[in-house]
Amino acid sequence: MNTIALPKSAYSEILKRQARVETAISKLQETVEEIAYNEIKPSILKRLEKQSRLLDAGKGIKLKNMKEYRAYVRSL
């Protein structure tokens, strides 16, 4: 494992930037969910919610492409 030495101020700035990015992503996700909620079919929404619960439980899987992803979502 490689170790990189950073000044404390640079490391602190990286952590602050990461927190801002995570907040922005969270807000973006909420906005997209609000917009898309009424446009997504209930059956697809159930599949995506199930996939989200599985990922939250640490049961994620690796897929090679969108074709595999679509097949996976259909199988839920």
C-alpha positions as CSV (number, residue, x, y, z in Angstrom):
1,M,0.0,0.0,0.0
2,N,1.4,3.4,-1.0
3,T,1.3,6.3,1.4
4,I,0.9,9.9,0.3
5,A,1.8,12.7,2.6
6,L,-0.4,15.8,2.4
7,P,-0.4,18.9,4.4
8,K,-3.2,19.0,7.0
9,S,-4.8,21.9,5.3
10,A,-4.9,20.1,1.9
11,Y,-6.4,17.0,3.5
12,S,-9.0,19.2,5.3
13,E,-9.9,20.9,2.1
14,I,-10.4,17.5,0.4
15,L,-12.7,16.3,3.1
16,K,-14.8,19.5,2.9
17,R,-15.0,19.2,-0.9
18,Q,-16.1,15.6,-0.6
19,A,-18.8,16.6,1.9
20,R,-20.0,19.3,-0.5
21,V,-20.1,16.8,-3.4
22,E,-22.0,14.2,-1.4
23,T,-24.5,16.9,-0.4
24,A,-24.9,18.0,-4.0
25,I,-25.4,14.4,-5.2
26,S,-28.0,13.8,-2.5
27,K,-30.0,16.9,-3.5
28,L,-29.7,15.9,-7.2
29,Q,-30.9,12.4,-6.4
30,E,-33.9,13.8,-4.5
31,T,-34.8,16.2,-7.3
32,V,-34.6,13.4,-9.9
33,E,-36.7,11.1,-7.8
34,E,-39.4,13.8,-7.4
35,I,-39.4,14.5,-11.2
36,A,-39.3,10.8,-12.2
37,Y,-41.7,9.4,-9.6
38,N,-44.8,10.2,-11.5
39,E,-43.3,9.2,-14.8
40,I,-42.1,5.7,-13.8
41,K,-44.4,2.7,-14.0
42,P,-45.3,1.3,-10.6
43,S,-43.9,-2.1,-11.5
44,I,-40.5,-0.7,-12.5
45,L,-40.5,1.5,-9.4
46,K,-41.0,-1.6,-7.2
47,R,-38.0,-3.3,-8.9
48,L,-35.8,-0.3,-8.5
49,E,-36.8,0.0,-4.8
50,K,-36.0,-3.7,-4.3
51,Q,-32.6,-3.2,-5.9
52,S,-31.9,-0.2,-3.7
53,R,-32.8,-2.3,-0.6
54,L,-30.4,-5.0,-1.7
55,L,-27.6,-2.5,-2.3
56,D,-28.2,-0.9,1.1
57,A,-27.9,-4.4,2.7
58,G,-24.5,-4.9,1.0
59,K,-25.8,-7.4,-1.6
60,G,-24.6,-5.6,-4.7
61,I,-23.5,-7.4,-7.8
62,K,-21.2,-6.5,-10.7
63,L,-22.6,-6.3,-14.2
64,K,-20.7,-6.0,-17.4
65,N,-23.1,-3.9,-19.5
66,M,-26.6,-2.5,-19.7
67,K,-28.0,-5.7,-21.2
68,E,-27.0,-7.6,-18.1
69,Y,-28.4,-4.8,-15.9
70,R,-31.8,-4.8,-17.7
71,A,-32.0,-8.6,-17.3
72,Y,-31.1,-8.3,-13.6
73,V,-33.8,-5.7,-13.0
74,R,-36.4,-7.8,-14.9
75,S,-35.6,-10.8,-12.7
76,L,-36.3,-8.9,-9.5
